[in-house]
């Protein structure tokens, strides 16, 4: 079975997962009289449930990293992180566990217990405005904040086990060389049963997610009307394709629409005021950059299309410059960047300019190009990662590690940060003559490699790297006692992750 089909099936499975989280009081929307209700621990969200759902989110994240083509572009991730983080903060006290972009042309998004959200790149490219993308995120966050899993805990336990079991079977069948048919059959059996079970209980939850999601959307500064508009367009596409036997959007399959539900959502949206024009303009600018960057990264555009749109679109222009640099057409790339006024402190402009220099192996120049932006926006993860990467290539590993330190704290699941930390420590070990520094850097590099393997579900490789690190640490037990204790703690965490099974 192709990766595309596998991804579609896997995303649908994850979309149906029940969702559990806590929410906080938020200001009511323009057209809603009721406030969000904030469940407390006393009302049923216990510490055990919270811990178990965090475990489930971590398990799901490892499956996704192991099985799906995740988009590893820090700037593109930053956009969805900021959007979802802002909306989540309006209704929940707990942060989202993780938000992922998946390289899939199909329109879909899913949420997992514990606060893990995934969105296909096809959802973004298939949207017409940033409001429409935000409406899908708001809908998923609403499912989480309203504790739809907890409300039907008894019925959903069996459903959860069935869905996750089917997901595991499909992955295992493909990985073991059982062939596409075996994976498809394993998933299809699970999907048929889970979809039938979910449909009985989902109608009211979908309406509530529409209502709460619309409140979130409006309060976050987006157009509430984008939600019914986008969903109705998907439904029409579904109806047209159904008769032709064509593909049905995965989001429609996992979030079934009815005429009544769409009518209610449209009427409700009319009660909200539209966002101010300045906000719409900023959203449109960011959306233009995001769509064209994703189109280029996911090979959904051509050089001809980029050239055609570059004169009118900053996003297409920056994507064109990136394309030219990646194809060693450095002078042309430079000319594209000089062709019109670009804001030198726009993060994507900084990222692109640094990319052009790095493509010519001018890593010191790349550092200088991106550093001013990173100083203006020190909180941005994407600029930290890009700058750290350029520091490593410029033989400045210590500077890179300073940037990565906050992203690689104990328990971090930031795979890209761990990968860069591994490279930085390896470079540090190569550049120093100090024996203790070499030993320490080697241990840290092995530890970082272990974390990368862990979050890809490669438990034996993770344990192997930790064992190697422990062997190095034994060379000087007295001076490296703290590191040895940290390695043992990591080992126990990997063993726990390996033993965890959704049930």
C-alpha positions in Angstrom: 0.0 0.0 0.0 1.3 3.5 -0.8 2.4 5.9 1.9 -0.5 8.1 0.8 -3.1 5.5 1.4 -1.5 4.4 4.6 -1.4 8.0 5.8 -5.0 8.5 5.0 -6.1 5.4 6.9 -3.9 6.2 9.9 -5.0 9.8 10.1 -8.7 8.7 10.0 -8.0 6.3 12.8 -6.4 9.0 14.9 -9.2 11.4 14.1 -11.7 9.0 15.7 -9.8 8.7 19.0 -11.6 10.0 22.1 -10.2 13.1 23.6 -9.6 14.1 27.2 -8.3 17.3 28.7 -9.1 20.1 31.2 -10.4 23.5 30.2 -10.4 26.9 31.8 -13.0 29.7 32.0 -12.9 32.0 28.9 -14.7 35.1 27.9 -17.9 34.5 26.1 -18.2 35.1 22.3 -20.2 37.9 20.8 -23.2 35.8 19.9 -23.1 33.2 22.8 -24.8 33.7 26.1 -23.2 30.7 27.8 -19.7 30.6 29.2 -17.2 27.8 28.8 -17.5 25.4 31.7 -14.2 24.6 33.4 -14.1 21.1 34.7 -12.1 20.6 37.9 -10.2 17.6 39.2 -13.1 17.1 41.6 -15.6 16.7 38.7 -13.8 13.7 37.3 -10.5 14.7 35.7 -8.2 12.8 38.2 -4.5 12.7 38.3 -4.5 9.1 37.1 -6.5 10.0 34.0 -4.3 13.1 33.3 -1.1 11.0 33.6 -2.5 8.2 31.5 -3.6 10.5 28.7 -0.2 12.1 28.7 1.2 8.6 28.2 -1.2 8.0 25.4 -0.2 11.3 23.7 3.5 10.3 24.0 2.8 6.9 22.6 0.8 8.3 19.7 3.6 10.8 19.0 6.2 8.0 18.8 3.9 6.1 16.4 3.5 9.1 14.2 7.2 9.9 14.1 7.9 6.3 13.3 5.2 5.9 10.6 4.2 9.2 9.0 5.9 11.8 6.9 6.0 14.7 9.4 7.0 18.1 8.0 10.2 19.1 9.8 10.2 22.8 8.9 10.5 24.9 12.0 9.0 28.1 10.5 5.9 26.2 9.2 5.6 24.5 12.6 5.9 27.8 14.4 2.8 29.1 12.6 0.6 26.3 13.6 2.1 26.2 17.1 1.3 29.9 17.7 -2.3 29.6 16.3 -3.2 26.5 18.3 -1.4 27.7 21.4 -3.3 30.9 21.4 -6.7 29.3 20.9 -5.9 26.5 23.4 -5.0 29.1 26.1 -8.4 30.6 25.8 -10.2 27.4 27.1 -7.6 25.2 28.8 -5.1 25.5 31.6 -2.9 22.8 30.3 -0.8 23.4 27.2 -1.2 21.2 24.2 1.2 18.2 24.2 2.3 18.7 20.6 1.0 19.9 17.3 2.2 18.3 14.1 2.1 19.0 10.4 1.8 15.8 8.3 2.9 15.7 4.7 -0.4 14.5 3.2 -2.4 16.1 0.4 -5.7 15.0 1.9 -7.8 17.3 4.1 -7.8 16.1 7.6 -6.9 16.9 11.2 -7.1 14.8 14.4 -6.7 15.0 18.1 -5.5 12.5 20.6 -6.1 12.2 24.4 -3.5 14.3 26.3 -3.6 17.2 23.8 -1.8 16.0 20.7 -3.1 17.5 17.5 -2.1 16.7 13.9 -3.0 18.5 10.7 -2.4 17.4 7.1 -0.7 19.9 4.9 -3.6 19.3 2.5 -5.9 21.1 4.9 -3.8 24.3 4.8 -3.2 24.2 1.0 -6.9 23.3 0.4 -8.1 26.3 2.5 -8.8 29.7 1.1 -7.9 31.8 4.1 -6.2 31.5 7.5 -9.6 31.7 9.2 -10.5 28.4 7.6 -7.4 26.7 8.9 -8.0 28.2 12.3 -11.6 26.9 12.2 -10.4 23.3 11.9 -7.9 23.8 14.8 -10.6 25.5 16.9 -12.9 22.5 16.3 -10.3 20.0 17.5 -9.4 22.1 20.5 -13.1 22.3 21.4 -13.3 18.5 21.3 -10.4 18.4 23.8 -11.6 21.2 26.1 -15.1 19.8 26.4 -13.8 16.4 27.5 -15.8 14.4 25.0 -13.9 11.2 25.8 -14.5 11.5 29.5 -18.3 12.0 29.0 -18.6 8.6 27.5 -15.7 6.8 29.3 -17.4 3.4 29.7 -18.5 3.1 26.0 -15.3 4.6 24.6 -12.8 2.4 26.4 -13.5 -0.5 24.1 -13.6 1.8 21.1 -10.2 3.2 22.0 -8.6 -0.2 22.3 -10.1 -1.3 19.0 -8.9 1.8 17.2 -5.4 1.7 18.6 -5.2 -2.0 18.0 -6.1 -1.6 14.4 -3.6 1.2 14.0 -0.8 -1.0 15.5 -1.9 -3.9 13.3 -1.7 -1.8 10.1 1.7 -0.4 11.0 3.0 -3.9 12.0 1.7 -5.5 8.8 3.4 -2.9 6.6 6.7 -2.9 8.6 6.9 -6.7 8.6 6.6 -6.9 4.8 3.1 -8.3 5.0 2.3 -6.1 2.0 -0.1 -3.3 1.4 -3.2 -5.6 1.3 -2.4 -7.0 4.8 -2.1 -3.5 6.2 -5.2 -2.3 4.5 -7.3 -5.2 5.7 -6.1 -4.7 9.3 -7.0 -1.1 9.2 -10.2 -1.5 7.3 -11.6 -3.9 9.9 -10.8 -1.5 12.7 -12.2 1.4 10.8 -15.5 -0.2 10.0 -16.2 -1.1 13.6 -14.9 2.1 15.1 -16.7 4.4 12.7 -20.0 2.6 13.4 -19.4 2.9 17.2 -18.4 6.5 17.0 -21.3 7.6 14.8 -23.8 6.7 17.5 -22.2 9.1 20.0 -20.7 11.8 17.9 -23.6 14.0 16.7 -24.1 16.0 19.9 -20.3 16.2 20.4 -19.9 17.5 16.9 -22.5 20.2 17.5 -20.8 21.2 20.8 -17.4 21.3 19.1 -19.0 23.6 16.5 -20.4 25.9 19.1 -17.4 26.0 21.4 -14.9 26.0 18.5 -16.7 29.1 17.0 -16.4 30.9 20.3 -12.7 30.1 20.4 -12.3 31.2 16.8 -14.0 34.5 17.3 -12.2 35.3 20.6 -8.8 34.5 18.9 -9.5 37.2 16.3 -10.6 35.0 13.4 -13.8 35.1 11.3 -16.4 32.8 12.9 -18.1 32.4 9.6 -15.1 30.6 8.2 -16.1 27.5 10.1 -19.4 26.7 8.5 -18.1 28.1 5.2 -15.1 25.6 5.1 -17.1 22.7 6.4 -19.9 23.3 3.9 -17.4 23.4 1.0 -16.0 20.1 2.2 -19.5 18.6 2.4 -20.3 19.7 -1.2 -17.1 18.2 -2.4 -18.0 15.0 -0.6 -21.5 14.9 -2.2 -20.0 15.6 -5.7 -17.3 12.9 -5.3 -19.6 10.3 -3.8 -21.4 9.8 -7.0 -18.2 9.6 -9.0 -16.6 7.1 -6.6 -13.8 9.7 -6.0 -11.9 10.4 -2.8 -13.9 11.7 0.2 -12.0 14.2 2.5 -10.9 12.3 5.6 -12.1 15.2 7.8 -15.7 14.6 6.5 -15.4 10.9 7.3 -14.3 11.4 10.9 -16.5 14.5 11.5 -19.8 13.7 9.7 -21.8 16.8 8.6 -25.5 17.1 8.3 -27.6 19.9 6.7 -29.1 20.7 10.1 -25.7 21.0 11.7 -24.3 23.3 8.9 -27.4 25.4 9.0 -27.1 25.9 12.8 -23.4 26.8 12.5 -24.1 29.3 9.7 -26.9 31.0 11.8 -24.7 31.1 14.9 -21.7 32.6 13.0 -23.9 35.5 11.9 -24.1 36.7 15.5 -20.4 37.3 15.7 -18.7 40.5 14.5 -16.1 40.0 11.8 -12.5 40.7 12.8 -11.0 44.1 12.2 -9.4 44.8 8.9 -5.8 45.1 10.2 -6.1 41.6 11.7 -7.4 40.2 8.4 -4.5 41.8 6.5 -1.9 40.3 8.8 -3.6 36.9 8.6 -3.7 37.1 4.8 0.0 37.9 4.6 1.0 35.1 6.9 -1.3 32.7 5.1 0.2 33.6 1.8 3.7 32.8 3.1 2.6 29.6 4.8 0.8 28.1 1.8 3.5 28.8 -0.7 6.2 27.5 1.6 4.3 24.3 2.2 3.5 24.0 -1.5 7.3 24.1 -2.2 8.3 21.8 0.7 5.7 19.2 -0.2 6.4 19.4 -4.0 2.9 20.8 -4.8 4.2 23.6 -7.0 6.6 24.1 -9.9 9.3 26.6 -10.9 6.9 27.9 -13.5 4.1 28.5 -11.0 6.5 30.1 -8.5 7.8 32.5 -11.2 4.2 33.4 -12.3 3.1 34.3 -8.8 6.3 35.8 -7.4 5.5 39.3 -8.7 2.2 39.4 -6.7 2.9 37.2 -3.7 5.7 37.5 -1.2 5.2 33.9 -0.2 5.7 32.7 -3.7 8.7 35.0 -4.1 10.4 33.6 -1.0 9.6 30.0 -2.1 11.1 30.8 -5.5 14.3 32.1 -3.9 14.5 28.9 -1.8 13.9 26.8 -4.9 16.7 28.5 -6.8 19.1 28.2 -3.9 18.4 24.5 -3.5 19.1 24.1 -7.2 22.5 25.9 -7.0 21.2 28.9 -8.9 22.6 31.3 -6.3 22.8 34.5 -8.3 19.2 34.1 -9.5 18.1 33.5 -5.9 19.9 36.6 -4.8 18.3 38.7 -7.5 14.8 37.5 -6.5 15.4 38.6 -2.9 16.5 42.1 -4.2 13.7 42.5 -6.6 11.4 44.4 -4.2 11.0 45.7 -0.7 11.1 43.0 1.9 10.9 43.5 5.6 14.3 42.5 6.9 12.9 41.6 10.3 10.1 39.4 8.9 11.1 36.0 10.3 10.6 34.1 7.0 12.6 36.7 5.2 15.4 36.2 7.7 15.1 32.4 7.4 15.2 32.6 3.6 18.1 35.0 3.4 20.1 32.7 5.8 19.1 29.7 3.7 20.5 31.3 0.5 23.8 31.9 2.3 24.0 28.5 3.8 23.3 27.0 0.3 26.6 28.6 -0.7 28.3 27.2 2.4 28.6 30.7 3.8 27.6 29.6 7.3 29.1 32.6 9.1 27.0 34.8 6.8 23.9 32.7 7.5 24.4 33.3 11.2 24.7 37.0 10.7 21.6 37.0 8.5 19.3 35.3 11.0 20.7 36.6 14.3 19.1 40.0 14.3 15.6 38.4 13.9 16.4 35.9 16.7 17.3 38.7 19.0 14.0 40.4 18.3 12.0 37.2 18.8 14.1 35.2 21.3 11.0 33.2 22.3 10.5 31.7 18.8 11.5 28.1 18.6 12.0 28.2 14.8 14.6 30.9 14.8 16.5 29.2 17.6 16.7 26.0 15.6 17.7 27.6 12.4 20.4 29.7 14.1 21.7 26.7 16.0 22.0 24.8 12.8 24.0 27.5 11.1 26.2 27.8 14.2 27.0 24.1 14.0 28.0 24.3 10.3 30.1 27.4 11.2 32.0 25.4 13.8 30.4 27.2 16.7 28.8 24.3 18.6 28.9 26.1 22.0 26.7 28.9 20.6 24.3 26.3 19.2 24.0 24.5 22.5 23.1 27.7 24.3 20.2 28.1 22.0 19.1 24.5 22.3 19.4 24.2 26.0 15.8 25.2 26.8 14.5 22.9 24.0 16.3 19.8 25.3 15.4 19.8 28.9 14.6 16.5 30.7 11.5 15.0 29.1 11.5 17.1 26.0 10.0 15.4 22.9 11.4 18.1 20.5 13.1 15.7 18.0 14.6 18.4 15.8 16.2 20.0 18.9 17.6 16.7 20.0 19.0 16.0 16.5 20.8 19.4 16.4 22.1 18.9 20.0 23.6 15.6 18.9 25.3 17.3 16.0 26.5 20.1 18.2 28.0 17.8 20.9 29.7 15.7 18.2 31.2 18.9 16.7 32.3 20.0 20.1 34.1 16.7 20.8 35.9 17.1 17.4 37.0 20.7 18.0 38.4 20.4 21.6 41.6 18.9 22.9 40.4 18.8 26.5 39.9 15.1 27.4 37.2 15.7 30.0 35.3 18.0 27.6 35.6 15.3 24.9 34.2 12.7 27.3 31.4 14.9 28.5 30.4 15.9 24.9 30.5 12.3 23.8 28.1 11.3 26.6 25.7 14.1 25.8 25.8 13.3 22.1 24.9 9.7 22.8 22.2 10.8 25.1 20.7 13.1 22.4 20.9 10.2 19.9 19.0 8.1 22.4 16.2 10.7 22.6 15.9 10.8 18.9 15.6 7.0 18.7 13.1 7.0 21.6 10.7 9.4 19.9 10.8 7.4 16.7 9.7 4.3 18.7 13.1 2.7 18.3 13.5 1.5 21.9 16.4 -0.9 21.5 18.4 1.7 19.6 17.6 4.2 22.3 18.8 1.8 25.1 21.9 0.9 23.1 22.9 4.6 22.9 22.4 5.0 26.6 24.4 1.9 27.4 27.3 3.3 25.3 27.0 6.6 27.1 27.1 4.8 30.5 30.2 2.9 29.4 31.9 6.2 28.6 30.8 7.7 31.9 32.4 4.8 33.9 35.8 6.2 32.9 35.6 8.7 35.6 32.7 7.8 38.0 33.5 10.5 40.5 33.4 13.5 38.1 30.6 12.2 36.0 28.3 11.0 38.8 25.6 13.5 38.0 25.6 12.5 34.3 25.5 8.9 35.2 22.4 9.5 37.3 20.8 11.3 34.4 21.5 8.4 32.0 20.0 5.9 34.5 16.9 8.1 34.7 16.7 8.2 30.9 17.0 4.4 30.8 14.1 3.9 33.1 12.0 6.4 31.1 12.8 4.4 27.9 11.9 1.2 29.5 8.6 2.6 30.7 7.8 3.9 27.2 8.6 0.5 25.7 6.3 -1.3 28.1 3.4 1.1 27.8 0.5 -0.3 25.8 -2.8 1.5 25.2 -5.7 -0.4 26.7 
